[in-house]
């Protein structure tokens, strides 16, 4: 699982080397063009420019919902999820705009867990920007926009956004908002699409640990509160 994330991370780090050279040669405008050619712009990839709503969503979750979910226990984490879904612990390594992800028609849930301070330690550029915890890393990533790139750090977080957000169906209809469930808080990007329902959650808890839950619901069985019920059960196991 971690190897898959590191594969994407290595690509990002290599891109940063190229970005450093671009800054020296041409400044912000050249950086923006580099991002546009290498990843895309708002017209080509709308989700890349999607920003969180101002509100913080605090869902009212019926605790009885998760009681009927199946228990899944993985190394260092556990989650409960409804029947009919394949549940996998790993990082989604494909970019969200990769059309190949659409070929997988299964209803599937991906979950991921990383320890406190994981992303700032992995990406030293984040630390240089004053980001020393997983939540601030996620927040900066979700608020990144290609047209606002003025520095290597700005470009870095746009690249991270392309890695963090997977396929969410019709990107023009996707919604991103902040949320808080008990001790977990973060960002959810979702889309109730004609090809199915898509939900991507990136969050931390009061310990600073990072969790991701990505739900691809091809039969459109789940609503947003059902997904929040899944998210509420994400937990570290200490194994």
N, C-alpha and C positions, 0 to 999 in steps of 0.2 A: 504494500500500500504506500509506504513512505517513498519507495523507489520510484513509483509512478509520479508522485508529486515532485520529487527531486528532478525528474526528467524535464518537466515543465519549468521548474525553477532554474535549472541550468541554462535553458534557452533564454530565459529572462535575463540572467546575469550576463550572458554573452551579448545580448542586445544592448545592455547597458554600456558595454565596452564600445560598441559602435556609436551609441548616442553621445558618449563623452567626446569622441572625435568630431561628431557633427556640431556640437556646441562650440567647439574651438574654431571650426571652419565657417559656420554660417549662422549660429544663434537660434533663437526660438522658432523663427519661420521655417528654417530647414528641419528642425525637430518635428514640427507639426506635419510637414510634408512626408517626413520619414514614417511617422505613425500612420498617416493616411494611406501610404503605399503598402506598408507592411502589415497593418491590421485592418484599417478601414476608417470611415468617417460616419457621421450621424445618418447620412442618407443611405449608405450601404448597409450599416449595421446599427439600427436604431437603439438597441439595448445598450450599446456602448456609451450612449449619451443619456440614458435613463438615470434620473436622480431620485433619491428618496423623498416621499411626501414629508411635509412639515410635522404632521401628527405622529404621535407614538401610539401604536395600536396595542391595547391591553385587552386581549380576548378573554371572554368569559367562558372558560372551558368546563364542560360537564365531566367530572372525574370518572363517571361511569363508562364513558366512551372507551378509554384506554384499558379498562378492566377486561374488555372483550377482545383486545388485541393479543397477538402471539408474542411471546418473549424471545428475543434474540440476544445472545451473549457472545461478544467478540473479545479478542485481546484488548484489555484496558477500557472497554466500553460496553454498554448494553442499551437496548432500545426495545420498545414494544411497537408492533405494526400490525395492521389488519391483514387477514388472510387474503390470498390472491395476488400478493406482491412478492417478487424476489427481493430479498434484503441482502445487500452486499456492503462490506466494509472496505472502502478504498477511496482514493481521490479520483474524481472525474478528470481525466487528463486531456480529453478532447476539448477544443474551443467550442463555445456554445453555438457558434455560427456554422460549424462543420455540418454539412448536409448529411454526412454519413451517420450521424447520430439518429437521424430519423428512420434509418433502416432497422433499428432495434425496436420492434413493435411491442415488446413486453412491458407490462406494468412493473416498475422496478423502483426500489428505494436504495440510494447510496448514502452511507453515513461515514463520517470521518471524525477523528478526535486527535488533537494535538495539545501538548502541555502548555502551561503558562509561559508566556514570553517566546513562544516558538518562532513566530514570523519575524519579530525584530532581531532575533539572534541569527536567523537564517539569511536575512537581507540587511546588510549593514547600512545600505542607503537609507533604510527606514530610521535607523538609530540616529543617523546624521541629521535627519529631519525632525528629531525630537520625539519620535514615536517609540515608546518602550513597552507597549503591551499589545496583546492580540486585538482588543476592541478598537483601539485607535488605528491600528493597521487596517482593519476591516472598514472602518468609517472613512478613512482616506481613500481606500480603494473604491468604495461604492459612490463616492462623490467626485471621482476623477472624470474628466471630460477631455477628449482630444483637442478641441478648439481652445482650451485654456492652458495647453502645454507651453510653459515658458522656461522650464529647467529640466535637467536630467531626472530629478525627483518626480516632477509632474509626469514625465513620460513613463517612468518606471511604474507608477500606479495605474496608468492607462493600460499598460501591458498586463499588470496584475488583474485588472478588471476583466480582461479578455480570458484570463485563466480561471478566475473564480466563478464566473457566471456561465452555466452550461446552457443547453438548448431549452428555451422556454416557449417554443411554438412561434406563433405570429408575434414578432418582436414589437410591432407597432401597437399592440394591445396589452403589452406587459405593464405591470404595476410594481413599483418598489416602495416599501415603507419600513420604518423602524418598528420594532415590537418589543414587548417585555412580557415574559411569562415567569412569574415567581422570581427565581434568581438568575434566569436566563434572559439575555437581551441582545438584540442584533438587528439584522436586516432580512426581510423576505422579499424575493422577487417572484411574482406569480402571474399566471395567465390561464384563464378558463377558455380554452381554445377548441375549435371544432375538431381538431385532431386528438384532443384529450386535454387533461388538466396538468399543468406544470408548476412546480413549486421548488424554489431554491432558498434555503435558509443558511445564513452564516451568522454565528452567534458566539458569545462567551458567557461564562457564569461568574459567580462571585469569587471563584478561585482564580479567575483569569484564563482558565482553560478554553480552548477553541473547539467548537463542534460545527459540522456541516451536515445538513440533511437535504438531499435532492430527491424529489418525488416526481416520477413520470407516470401519470395515471391515464393510460390509454383508453380506459373505459369510462372515464369521467365519473368515477364513483365518489371521490372525495371532495369535500368543500374545504375552505380555508381553516375552519375550526377543527375539522378532522385532522388536518396536517399539524395544527398547533398541538393537538392532543398527542400526536406522535412525538413532536419536538419536546414536549414536556417530560417525556419518559427517558430522554437521552441522559445517560449517567456514566460517570467513571466507575470502573469496577475495582481498580487497584491491582489487577492481575498482571 
